[in-house]
């Protein structure tokens, strides 16, 4: 069974791979599309969501990886 840290790193790697694979012919790499029948495809939102998740995962990985010391400021030496 993988640890939370291993799972977070694996998901971050998958997102980075997805972002690297974006092209003008794939979801996320194209401009938003509004269809004549009222449907839309939010390519920009998809890519933005990947970047947001990447940022959140990176912060989570920092927490999971430690160190878990809390710096104390303002205490007399």
Contact map, one row per residue, 1 for C-alpha under 8 A:
11100000000000000000000000000000000000000000000000000000000000000000000000000
11110110000000000000000000000000000000000000000000000000000000000000000000000
11111110000000000000000000000000000000000000000000000000000000000000000000000
01111111000000000000000000000000000000000000000000000000000000010000000000000
00111111100000000000000000000000000000000000000000000000000010011000000000000
01111111110000000000000000000000000000000000000000000000000000000000000000000
01111111111000000000000000000000000000000000000000000000000000000000000000000
00011111111100000000000000000000000000000000000000000000100110000000000000000
00001111111110000000000000000000000000000000000000000000100010000000000000000
00000111111111000000000000000000000000000000000000000000000000000000000000000
00000011111111100000000000000000000000000000000000000000100000000000000000000
00000001111111110000000000000000000000000000000000000100110000000000000000000
00000000111111111000000000000000000000000000000000000000000000000000000000000
00000000011111111100000000000000000000000000000000000000000000000000000000000
00000000001111111110000000000000000000000000000001000100000000000000000000000
00000000000111111111000000000000000000000000000000000100000000000000000000000
00000000000011111111100000000000000000000000000000000000000000000000000000000
00000000000001111111110000000000000000000000000000000000000000000000000000000
00000000000000111111110000000000000000000000001001000000000000000000000000000
00000000000000011111110000000000000000000000000000000000000000000000000000000
00000000000000001111111000000000000000000000000000000000000000000000000000000
00000000000000000111111111111000000000000000000000000000000000000000000000000
00000000000000000000111111111100000000000000000000000000000000000000000000000
00000000000000000000011111001100000000000000000000000000000000000000000000000
00000000000000000000011111101100000000000000000000000000000000000000000000000
00000000000000000000011111111100000000000000000000000000000000000000000000000
00000000000000000000011011111100000000000010010000000000000000000000000000000
00000000000000000000011001111110000000000111111000000000000000000000000000000
00000000000000000000011111111110000000000011001000000000000000000000000000000
00000000000000000000001111111111000000000011000000000000000000000000000000000
00000000000000000000000000011111100000000111000000000000000000000000000000000
00000000000000000000000000000111110000011111000000000000000000000000000000000
00000000000000000000000000000011111000011110000000000000000000000000000000000
00000000000000000000000000000001111101111000000000000000000000000000000000000
00000000000000000000000000000000111111110000000000000000000000000000000000000
00000000000000000000000000000000011111100000000000000000000000000000000000000
00000000000000000000000000000000001111100000000000000000000000000000000000000
00000000000000000000000000000000011111110000000000000000000000000000000000000
00000000000000000000000000000000011111111000000000000000000000000000000000000
00000000000000000000000000000001111001111100000000000000000000000000000000000
00000000000000000000000000000001110000111110000000000000000000000000000000000
00000000000000000000000000010011100000011111110000000000000000000000000000000
00000000000000000000000000111111100000001111111000000000000000000000000000000
00000000000000000000000000011111000000000111111100000000000000000000000000000
00000000000000000000000000010000000000000111111110000000000000000000000000000
00000000000000000000000000110000000000000111111111000000000000000000000000000
00000000000000000010000000011000000000000011111111100000000000000000000000000
00000000000000000000000000000000000000000001111111110000000000000000000000000
00000000000000000000000000000000000000000000111111111000000000000000000000000
00000000000000100010000000000000000000000000011111111100000000000000000000000
00000000000000000000000000000000000000000000001111111110000000000000000000000
00000000000000000000000000000000000000000000000111111111000000000000000000000
00000000000000000000000000000000000000000000000011111111100000000000000000000
00000000000100110000000000000000000000000000000001111111110000000000000000000
00000000000000000000000000000000000000000000000000111111111000000000000000000
00000000000000000000000000000000000000000000000000011111111100000000000000000
00000001101100000000000000000000000000000000000000001111111110000000000000000
00000000000100000000000000000000000000000000000000000111111111000000000000000
00000000000000000000000000000000000000000000000000000011111111100000000000000
00000001000000000000000000000000000000000000000000000001111111110000000000000
00001001100000000000000000000000000000000000000000000000111111111000000000000
00000000000000000000000000000000000000000000000000000000011111111100000000000
00000000000000000000000000000000000000000000000000000000001111111111000000000
00011000000000000000000000000000000000000000000000000000000111111100000000000
00001000000000000000000000000000000000000000000000000000000011111110000000000
00000000000000000000000000000000000000000000000000000000000001111111100000000
00000000000000000000000000000000000000000000000000000000000000101111100000000
00000000000000000000000000000000000000000000000000000000000000100111110000000
00000000000000000000000000000000000000000000000000000000000000000111111000000
00000000000000000000000000000000000000000000000000000000000000000001111100000
00000000000000000000000000000000000000000000000000000000000000000000111110000
00000000000000000000000000000000000000000000000000000000000000000000011111100
00000000000000000000000000000000000000000000000000000000000000000000001111100
00000000000000000000000000000000000000000000000000000000000000000000000111110
00000000000000000000000000000000000000000000000000000000000000000000000111111
00000000000000000000000000000000000000000000000000000000000000000000000001111
00000000000000000000000000000000000000000000000000000000000000000000000000111
